[in-house]
Structures are given as structure tokens and as C-alpha cells.
Amino acid sequence: MVFIIMEFKKGDLVLSENKSEEGIIKKILSKVNNIKKRAKSEMEETKALIRILTHAVKSYTKNREFDLDKKDVEFIQGQSVDVIKNLLMVTIALIPIPIPVTPFLIIFGKKIGVDILPKEHEIPEKGKKKNKIDESIITEASKKKILIDKVGLNEENAEFLDSTCGPLSVWMANKLIDYQLVIIRSWDLADQSELTKDVAVKRLNSGNLKSFYAQKVVEIMDWIRVGLNGNVSEYKNLNIPELKIKANEWHESLGVSGGDINYKEKGDIVLDFRDDTGEGFYWVNTGTNECNEEKKRMGHCGKTNSRNTIWSLRNVKKIKDGYTVNNSVVTASIGDNDGYIWQMKGPKNSKPKKEFHKYIIPLFYLIGGGGEEHDYFINGFGREYNSKNDFQIGDLDVSEIKDLYENRPDLFNDYKTKKLLVDLGVIDKIELKGTFTIYIEPDDIGNFLKGDRKYYRSNSLYEIILTNSWEIWDPDYNYYIPEELINNVDESNLSVIKKIISKENNEDLSNTPTDEILDYDRFDNISSSLIRSANTVDGDVYSDHLYGALKTALETYGKVLSMNDQGVTLEIDLKIIDDIDDIELSDYLENCGNDMECIFRTAIYNGDIEKPKPYFNDNWYNSDFDDGYFNEILSDNLVEYL
């Protein structure tokens, strides 16, 4: 066999004939080993570079100094500038720096003696490998087909980019792919040789694009369309983190945070303060208890209790001809049935600013669905999360408080607001009328009742009664006699029992008298089922007895609004405060800031309010055995023996 081999010697290309097959294989294996060694070496260098860059960025964020020695700098200088920049941008994205990116890159570049800023110059196209879509295609009307057929995105992602980015959709897709690759390459992977564009596209299609980048894309495109008038040429070489920083700077320059450009309201507008030009504030009922718009705009969870609905005070502001920005400034949680304001907060769960009080006060005069006089939407205040930062009547000016009391005295129905009126001289003394609510966690129930004790697995007795009282039931399997219980069995279950004993005895016993059935219970299956069913009935009734005793004791404080394995909600009459000494009450008011739940809990803890004790009958027995329920349980127990 003859091979023609191309060998490089001193720069000349020569042909060598009659090389043996074995020699060729050795040469190839030698080349492969060299490639592997180089790849491994490059991987180790990349890891080292990542560690050095991460340490440098972290040290700069703390004290504005790069903790790099001469050896570190020389190592960085020996790497590719593109690799340095890409890894540095990923590090900055993960570790926010205290100054904008461009000045940081200049400072860092001077430190290491390498220019890592992007260059603005025209790259010759001749001979260039076409590994990306030609940028001329961004002038076409729709890029959806290109995004699917050439870029490789799935239809959902292509549709999103096409509708969001328009002519820049392919440009944006390539930016996302490049950034996804940078992130993947920063991971500690054994073999990075397979990290191609296709890998990045696959990850974007798996959910990353919509989950991690969708909001970034929207904000970047708002900046490009409105802030740059669509002319992105000056910033076309920036990567995704750099574009996002520019977009953030532009949004902040508008004086709004998290706003949406040319937003079309989807909720029900309940109060509208906008002027003839469409600018100004309005209240909207979002119709949901979980609003992603509020979450994005306001920097909080955007959620409330399932029985409440999120309302939002929003502002429309013109930023240039044809463009407006819509953002939220106050989020409220309004009870669907009680009309209570359970939360009302500003951005990041802060207290609403005073400037928005003039838009909050009209909520208290908003008439409800019936349209009748005094059929108000807002009927009071509740508490959910971090209530000290909620809007409170006491935040208003004195004149506003007096005016509200004159027109809506029903809103001043708790001790806190009444104390406020006394302090302002509006009323002479507090008449303790009204209620407040308190929620008690299962593991906290013992702090409100006497006689609690550790019972099982270190849990308190009262907690177990509330969450799983069956753990306390201790059945006595000798208490019930099968020969007596058989008389409580209904006709349907008797028929099933006769089928079971007929099967066990291999004869037809369908006409067996009731008092003789157990004579044929060869394996005690019937007897066992009767006893187990009776004990189940007793266990449920005993569980109800314990649960009822607990509830009766708690009702000493007031009305039990809800009580289940999740906890207890009590509506407590303010008259309970009468039991507290005036001096003690003054101290509690000062320490608790007029928070009635705090006062109530503190008074109980200090013994100023006596705890009730549940009464459990130690000689309890089921005095009213329920035959119907017994037969339901028995029917289920007999199935396994048919």
C-alpha cells in the first residue's frame, strides 16, 4: 500500500511516498496527544485567569484597589485580550462594581497594561468567515423565519424577539448567543472544545431566553427605540451586560424605575387623576393577588393573600413625542370581602412617600359596587407583612386626619387610631370599641393558653391537637366486642360480610343469621374490621372533642375567624385592654408603637391578661355512637377481604 503524505519542513511543502501505515498512525497519535496536552494546558490557564480576575474585581468593590502582584499582571498580559475582556465582563455581571463599566475597564486596563476597550473601526469583509448572519438582514421587516431557519431559535423565542426587537431581532439574538457562550465558558467544564454556538442556542431554547433575558431585552429595546431613536450604531459592539447598564442609566435619567414604554393598561381603573394630555396618576385594580408587573416595577414580591387583590397607584409621564413611560409608585392589598387595606407600600416595601397622600385619601371615599351612600370600598386596615412600613392614618397631616375623621369616623375603629385622635385633641378619651385581628402559628398556640406541655416528638400538646389530633388517640381494641358490633351493621355491609365468610368456608352462607355470622369468621377478618371501624369512629369524635376544647378556650379572647392545621386567626375585642393597668398600658403603647397585636402579646407574656385553659374530659367516651359513620368506615375496611 502506498500513501502520499504532506509534510512541512522549514516552511516548504514536500511530498513523501512509501510511508508505512504503522508510521502514519504513530504520527497521528503523536499529533492528537500534543493537541490534548495543549487543550489541558489552556483549560488550566483559563481557570487561573478566572480566579485572578474574580479576586481583582472583588478587591476593587471593597476598597477601590486591585489586589494584583507582578506575577498576576504578567500572567494576565500573556492571555488573549478577547478572552480577558469576555471573562472580565462575566465577572462584573456576577459581582456588581461601584462605578460604570467603561471607566472601570479603563482603570483595569491601565493596571495590567492592556487596552481592553472595544475599538471603533471598520473590519474588512474580504475573506471573512461568515459564521454569523450578515447584519444587512436587520433592515428587513420580519426576522422570525431567519431566527428559526438560520439562527436556530425555536418558534416561541423567535416570535418574542421578532415582536420585541423588530429589525434588530437577529442582532439581539446574536448578542444573546455570544453572552450565553461567555457564561458557559466560564464554568469549570472538563472539555470546552465542544462549546459552540449550537450549545448556546440549545440553552436559550431550553427556557433561558424567556426566563433570564426577556426583561433585559425589553428594557434594552426601550432604550434603543426611545433613548437612541433606533440608532444603535455607537453601541452595536457592546455585549448584553454593557447594553443593560446603558439601558438602566437611561431609565434612571427619566426619573422612573422599572417603568414600561407606551404601556397599555390592562386592569380596571378605579380612580383617575390624569390630565387632558393623559399624564398623571391613577389607581388600577389589577384583578389578581399576584401581579408580575408590580413585582418588576416595585422590587417586592407582588403577592398578597388569596382573599385579597392588588391595587396599584401608577403614573404616566411623557418622555418625548409619541412616547410615554408608565410606572408604579404605591402597591396596595385590598380585601375582596372585608374591604380592608392589608398592605400599602412603596418601592421595595418602603413606606409610601408623603407626596402620594393626596392620591391615597380619595380611596377612602370611593363608593363600592352597590352605589349606595356609605357603601365604601375601603372599610379599615389589616396587617400582613412588615406592617410598620405600610401607609397608616397617622402618616397624614393633622388637618387631613381631622377631615378624614369628620367624614369617615368608622375608619378610626381601633385603639391605635383612637389614641391618635386623643393625642391630637380631637376627642377627650378612648372608648374601647371595635376589634383587631391576630394570627397565631400552630407552634405558637401554647403561648396563649394554660396547661400546654410537651407530648410527642418534642411538639406541644396544643400544637398536635391543632395539626394532627389523631396522634393523641389511643384506641382500646379490647373495649368493643365483635358480637355486639355486628348488630350495628347495616344490610349492605351484612351482605358483603356473608360473601366473605362464604368465600372463606367454601360454601354458600348467604342465609346465615346475623348472630351466627362470627361463628364462620375463620380468620377473624370480620371481627377485626368491626373493631377497627368502631375505633376509627371513636378516634374522630375524640379528635373533635380536643379540637372543640381548644377552640372554646381561644374564644375567651374573642371570635375565632379561622382555625385549622395552618394556624388560628382571632378577632379580639378591644375591651380586653381594660384588664391592663393604665401605667403598664402606657409602657406597652410606647414600646409597641400603638401596635395592638404587640400590646396584646406582651400583656399575655407578662401576665396582665390571664390565659384561658382548655378543658379536656379525662373520662371521655363516645356517648353517641354514629352507626351511619361506622358503616361507612366498615365498608372501606371490608373491601380487602372480598
N, C-alpha and C positions, 0 to 999 in steps of 0.2 A: 504494500500500500504506500503511495507517495502523497505527501502533503506539501502545499505551498504555504510557507509561513512568512508573515510580515514582521520584521524586527527593526527596532530603532537603535542605531549605533551612531553615536556622535552626531546626531541630527540628520543623518541620511537614512532614507528608506531603502532597504535591500531585501532581496528575496532569497530564501534559503530552502533548498529542496532536500528530499530524502530524510526528513526528520522522523524518528521513530514515534509511534503512538504513545509509548510509555514516557518518553521525554516531554512530549507536549502536555500530557496530563500533569506531570510534575510541575511544569512551568505555570500551568493554570492554577493548580493548588497553591503554589507559592504566591501568585498574584492575589488570590482570594484571601489567604492568611494576612497578607500585607494590608488589604482593604479592611479586614476585621480589626486588625490592630489599630489602624488609623481611626476607624469609627469609634472604637472603645476609648481611645485617647481623646477624641473630640468630645465624646459624651462626658468624660471626667472633667475636661476643661469647661464645658458648659455648666456643669453642676457647680464648679468652683466659682465661675463668673456670677452665677445667680446668688450664691452665698455672699460674695463680696458686695454686689450691688444692693442686696437687701439690707445688709449691715450698714452700708453707707447712707441709704435713704432713711433708715430708722434713726441713725445718729443725727442726721440733719433735722429731722422733725422734732427732736428733743432739744438740741442746743445750737442749731444752725451751723454745725461743723461736721465735715465728712471725716469719719474716723478711718482714714486710709494711710497705711505706711508706704514707703517707697516700693517695697516688693509688690504690694497690691496694685499700685499705679502702673508699674511696669507690666504686670500680668494683664491688666485691662488694655493697655496700649498694644499688646500683642494680639488682640482679638479683632474680628471684623467689626467695622463701625456699625454696619446694619444690625449685626447680632447684638451689639452693645445697646443700641437705641431701642430695638424691639423688646429686649429683656428689661430695660430700664422703664419703658412705658408700662409694661405689665406690672412691674413692682410698684410704680407710682399709683396705678389704678387700685392696687390692693392695700397700699399704705398711703393714705392721703397726705399730701405735702402742704405746708403752711403758706405757700405762695403759688401764683400761676405757673403753668408748666414751662412756658418759653423762658422766663428768667431763670427758672431752676436749671433747665438744660444748659443755658449759657454758663451759669456758675459751675455746674458739674463739669462741663467741657473744659473750662479753664483749669479746674483742679487736676484733671487727668491728662491735660494737654492734647485733647482730641476734639475736633469740631463735630458735634453730633446733631446740629440743627439741620433741618431739611433744606436743600438747595433749590432755588427757583431758577431753573434753566431748562431749555428745550432739549429733550433727548432724541437723538436721530433715530428714525424709524427703520432705516435701511438695514436689512439683515436681522432685525429684532425678532425674537421668538414670540409668536402670537399665543401666549399662554393665558391671556385674558380677552374678554370681549372688547372689540375696538370701541373706544369711547365715543365715536361718532354716532353710535346707536342711541345715545341718551337723548338725541333730539327727536326720536320717533315718538308717536303719540302713546302707544301702549307697549310695555315691555314684558307683559305676562308670558307670552309664548317663548320669548328669548330666555326669560328667567327659568322656565321649565325645561326647554329643549337644550339650551346651551350651558346655562349656569348650573342646572341640576336641582333647583329647588322644587319642593312639592307644590301642589296647586294652592294649598292654603297659604303658604308663605309667599308664593308668587303673587297671589291676589292681594295680600296685605301690603307688600312693598309697592305693587303697581298702583294701588289706590292711595297709599300714603305718600309715596315719593314721586309718582308721575314720571316725567322724563329722566329723573335721576335714580330710578329704581335699580338699574343694573349697576350704576356706580356705587350705590349704597350696598347692594348685595356683595360686591367685591370687597368693600370695606369690612363688612361683617365677616366674610370668609377669611380675610387676612388676619383680622383680630382674633378670630376663633383659633386659627393656626398658631398664633403667637401664644395664646393661653395654653393650648395643648402642648406646645414645645417646651413650655416652662415646667411641665410636670416631670417627675422622675420616672421616665419610661426606659425600659431596657433597650429598645430598638426604636430610634426615631427616624430611621430611613424610610419607613412606610407612611410617615405623616404628610400626606399630600392634600391638595385642595379637596379631593373627593371625601377625605376623612372629615374635614371641617364642614362640608356641605351636609354630610350624613348627620353630624351632631346638631346642626341647625335645624334640619328636618325632623329630628327626634323630639323636638319641643323647645330647644334652647332659644330659637329666634323669638317666638312669641312670649316665652317665659321671662327671658333675661334682657332682651334687646328691644322689644316692641315700644315701650315707653320712651326709651332713649332715642329711637328712630323718630318718633312723633315730635319730640322736643327739638331734635336737631333740624328736622324739616321745617318746623315753625320758624326757627331762627333763620334758616336759609331763605324761605319764601318771603318772610316779612322783614326780618332784620337786614338781609342782604339783597332783597329784591330778586332773589333767584340766582344771583351771580356768585357762584361758589368758587370761581377760578382761583382766587387768592388763597383759599383754604383746601383745595382739592387734594393736596398731598398729606393732610392731617389724618391720623388714624381715629378710630371710634372714641377712645378716651379724650383725645385732644378736641375733637368736634363737640363732644358732650360738655367739656369745660367751657368752650366758647358759647355754646347754647345757654348754659347756666348763667354765664356772665351777662348775656343779653337779656334773659328773663329777669334777672335781678335789677338790671338797669331800667326795666319798665315799672319797677316799684311793686311788683306782684310776685308771688311764689306759687309754683305749681298750677298756674292758670292755663286755660285752653284757648287757642286762637279760633275766632269765628265759631264759637260753641253754640249749638242749638239746644236749648233747654228741653229736657225730656220729662221732667217732673211737673207736678201741679203747682203753679204759682199761687200762693195764698195771700201775699201782701206785696204790692209793687210800688216802689219809690222811685222808679226810673223817670227821667225827664223825656221831653218830646224827641230828643235825639237818640233815645234808647240807652243812654248812660245812667249809671246809678245802681242802687241796691234793690234787692228783692228777696223775699223769703220763699223757698220752694219746699214742698213736701215731696221727698224722693220716692215715697211709696214702698220703702223697703227698710229692713232693720240691719242691712249690711250693704254699704254703699262704697264701691271701689273708687268712685270719683272723690269722695271726701277723704278716703284713705290716702290717695295720691296727693291731693292738694293740701291737706291739713297736717299730714305727718302723724296721724294717730290710727288706731285700728279700724275705724269706720264701721264699728259694730255696736249693737245695743241688744237688750233683751228681746226675745221673740215676741213679747206682748207690746213692744214699742216700735215707733217709726222714726227714722232720721229726717229731721228738717235742717235746711241749710240757708244761712244768710249769704247771698252771693252778690258780687259786684261786677258790672260791665263797664269797661273802660276802652275808649277809642285810642289806638296807638298810632294809626296813620290812616289815610284814605282807604276805605274798603276793608279795614281790619279792626277787630276788637279783641280784647282779652277778657276772659271770664274766669274769676277765681272765687273761692270760698273764704269767708273770714270768721264765721261762727258756725259751729255744728251743735244741734240740739237733739236730744232724745225725748220724744213726746209719747206718753202712754196712749194706746189706742182706745182703751175703755175708761181710764180714770182721768185723762186729760192732765196728768202730772208732767212737769218738766223733770225728767230723771237725770239728765245731764245737759249742760250748756257750756261749751268750752271753745276757746280759740285754737290757733295752730299749736300742734304738739302738746295738746291737753293743757294749754295755758288758760289763765282767766281772761275772758273777753275784754277787749280794750274799752275804755270809757267812751271813746268816740262812737261806738256802736250801740250805746244805750238808747239813743233816740230811735233806733230801729227795733230794739228789743221790747220797749214799753208798749208799742202798738199791738204786740202779740196778746197782751192781757185783755185787750178789748175786742179781739177777733171773735165774731159770732160763729157758733157751730152750725151743724147740718140742719137742726130744726128751725133755725131762723127766728126763734122766739127770744124775747128780752131775757138777758142774763144767761142765755144758753151759750156759755163761753167755751172756747176750745181749751183754754188753759185754766185749770182749777186748783193748782197747788204745786208743791215741789216734793220730789222724792230724792233718793240717793242711790247712785250706782258705783262709779269708780272715781277715786281721788276727788271727793266732793269739795274739798277746800278750794279747788281751782274752778269750781262751777260759778256761773253768774248767780248772785244772790241779791235779794231786795236791798240788803244793806249796802250794796255797791253803788246804789243810786244817790244822787244829791238829796239833801233834806227836803227841798221843795218838791222833788219828784216823788219821794216816799210819801209825803203828806198828801199829795194829789192822788196817788195810787190808792192810799188807804181810804180817802174820801169816796172814791168811785168803785173800788173793789175791796171792801173790808174783809171779804171772805178769804182773800189770799193771805191774810195775817192770822192764820189759824193754828200756829204752833208757838211754843214758848219763846223760841228764838226771835221770831218777828214781833211778838208782843213785847218782849224785853226791849227790842229796838224802839218801839213806839214809846215806851216808858222813858227811855234814855233821851229821846227827842222831845219829850214833854207833850206828846200828842195825847196820851192817856195817862191817868193817875196811877193805876195799879194793874197788875196782871190778874185776870180771871182765867184760871186754868181750865180752859175748854178746848176740846179738839183732841187729835191723836197724832202719833208719829209711828212709823213702821221700823222694824228691826229684823234683820235676817240672821239666823243662828245656824252655824255649820253643825253637822252631826257630832263631830268630836268636841264641840264647844257646849253641847246641851247640858252637860253636868255642872257647868258653872252657874246655871240659872235655877237649879233645883237641889234640894237637900237629899241626902241619902244615897248619892251615887257611889259606886265602888268598882274596882277592877273585877272583871268577871271572867273573860275568856280571851286568850291571846293578848293579854295586857290592854284590851279595849274596855271602855267603861260600860257598865250595865245599861245605862240610858242610851248610849250610842248604839248598842246592839239591838235594843228594842226598836229604835228608830230605823235602823238599816236592815236588820235581819233577825227579827224576834224569834224565828223558828229555832235558832241556835240555843235558846233557853229552854225550849220544850223538852221535857224528859219523859217519854212515853212509858207507861207501865203495861207491859204486854201480858201481865197476869190479872189485870183489872177486869178485862172483858172476857166473858165466857162464850165460846162459839155457839153453844146450844141455845143461848139466849139471843145472840145477834141474828141467828138465822130467821128469827121471827120478824126482824126489821127489813128483810129483803123483799123487794117488790117482785111482781110476776115476771117482768122481763129478765131480771137477773136470776130468778129461780130457774127459768127455762135454760139459761146459759149454764148454770151450775149442774143441772141434770144432764146436759150434753157432756160436760167434763167428766162426771162420775161414770157415765155410760161408756165413755172412751177408756177410762182407767180400768174399768171392770169387764170390758169386752161383752157387755150385754145392754139391752135396752132398759134403762131405768127412768124413763120419762114420766112414768106414773107413780114414782116413789113419793110417799107423803113427806111433807116438809120436815116433820120431827124425826124422820128416819134417814134423811139425806146424808148427815155426817157419819152414819154407820158405814157408808160406802166411800168415805174420803180416805182412800188408801194411803195417800202420800201427804196428808194434811194440807193440801193446796187450798182447799176451800176454807178450812179453819184459819189458816194464815192470812188469807185475803180478807176475811171478815174482821180479824183483829187489827190488821194494818189499816184498813179503811176507817174503822172506828177511831183509832188513834190519830189518823190524819184529820178527821173532823174535830176531835178534841184539841189537837195542836193548833188548828186555825182559829178556833174560838178562844183558846188561851192567848194566842198572839194578839187577837183583837182586844182582849181584856187588858193586857200590858200596854198596848198602844193607846187605848182609851184612858187608862190611868195617867199616862204621861201627858196626854192632851188636856185632861181635866186640870192637872196641876199647872200647866202653862197658861191656861185660861184665867188663872188668878191675876195675871198681868194685863190681860186684855183679850182681844179677838184673835183666834188662830186663823190666819188667812190661808195658809197652806202648810201641810205637814207631810213629808214623805222621806224617802231614803236620801234625798239631796239636802235636807235641812228643814228649818221651820221659819216661816215668816209671821211675825206677830204685829198686830195693830194695837198699840199701847195707849191707853187713855192718859192724858197729861195730868190728871188728878193724882196719879201715883207719886208725882213730885211733892205733893203735900206732906208726904211722910218724911221728907228730908228736912233736917234742921236748917233754918234760914242762913246761919253762918256757914254751914257745910255747903249749902246750895250755892252761895256766893263764890266760895272757893272753886266749886266744880265749874261754875259758869266762866270763871276767869281762866281756869286751866284747860277747859274743853272748848273755849271759844263759842259758847252757846250751842254747841252740838248736842242735841238731846240724846242721841244714842250713846255718846261718850259719857254724858252725865248719868244716864241710866245704868250703863255697865259699871261705872266707877262706884256708884251708890250701892249696887249689889255686891261688888267686890269688898267694899268697906263695911258692909252690914247695915247700911242706912235704909235699905229696902229688904224686907225679910223674904227669904226664898221659900217657895212652897215645896211640899214633899208629896210625891205621888203615893197613893195608897194601893198596894197590891195585896190581894186576899191570899194569905198563906194557905188557907184551907179551900182553895178554889177547886171546883169540879164543874163539869158541864151539866148544868141543871136542865137544859133544854136541848136535848139531843135532836139534831136535824136529820130525819130519816131520808128526806129528799137528797140532801148533800151527801149523806152516807152512801146512797145507792149510785150517785154519780161517780164517786171515788171507787166504789166496788166494781162498777162496770169496767173501768180502766184497768183495775188490778186483775180481773178475770181473763182478760184478753190473752195473756201469755200462756194460759193453760188449755185454750181451745185446740 
